[in-house]
Amino acid sequence: MKRDLGNFTRGSQLIEHFGFMFAAGLKGPLIIALIVMCWLTWWTVSEGMSDHEVYLAWMHVYGVGYRFMEFDPRHDVAVKTAWGRTVTFPISLLDVYPPVLRACSNLWPTSFARRAGWYWVSPCRTRWCKCSSATPAFRR
């Protein structure tokens, strides 16, 4: 089996050219889609959660990253409460701290369920509505 798609025998340069041109053409729309998806996620989370809940969700992300890098689990972290005070405890306890658990349980439905609804359900609903208006069989 040949390893080099770039050698100019039997039309393999066309395969290489097609692949490079496809990747070059796909890069722009993917970057734009990623930017729009990040903005919509930020917007849904900022609309659906309070600032303190977003802060606690970011603290959870910080704790997960800290554990992933396998740093000292006894490292103390100061977490702000809803009343403005701070609580200091080891970073390994962020997973069991109730306000952080509530914030994370609010984060996933807020961001992903709404986003999934916007991206997938809305176009399908629009398509179904067009179909239902065109044919009476779909009007149930």
Salt bridges, closest charged atoms under 4 A:
ASP72 OD1 - ARG74 NE 3.32
ASP95 OD1 - HIS60 ND1 3.66
ASP95 OD2 - ARG67 NH2 3.10
